[in-house]
C-alpha cells in the first residue's frame, strides 16, 4: 500500500510539474504575442505619416488649384466691374455737371 501511495504522490507531483510547465509556456506565448503586437503597433505608428503624405499632397494640390480658380474668377469680376464703372463714369460726370450747372 505504501508503494502505491508513493507512486501516486510521484505521479501527482509529475502532473503538477507538467501543469506548471504548460502554464509557464502559455504565459510566455501570451507575452511574446503581446510584445509582437506592441512592436507592430509602434511600427504602424511610425509609418502613419508616410501613409498620410500622399493624401495630404493631393489635398494641397486641389486646394492650390481651387485658390487659383477663385483668384482668376475674382480678377475677372474685378475687370468687369471696372469696365462697368468706366462706362458709367462719363454719364455720371455729365449728370453731376448738369446738376451743378442747373441744366436739369
Number of C-alpha atoms within 10 A of each C-alpha: 6 7 8 9 10 11 12 12 12 12 12 12 12 12 12 12 12 12 12 12 12 12 12 12 12 12 12 12 12 12 12 12 12 12 12 12 12 12 12 12 12 12 11 12 12 11 11 11 11 10 12 10 11 11 11 12 11 11 12 12 12 12 12 12 12 12 12 12 12 12 12 12 12 12 12 12 12 12 12 12 12 12 12 11 12 12 11 11 12 11 11 13 11 11 14 12 13 12 11 10 9 8 8 8
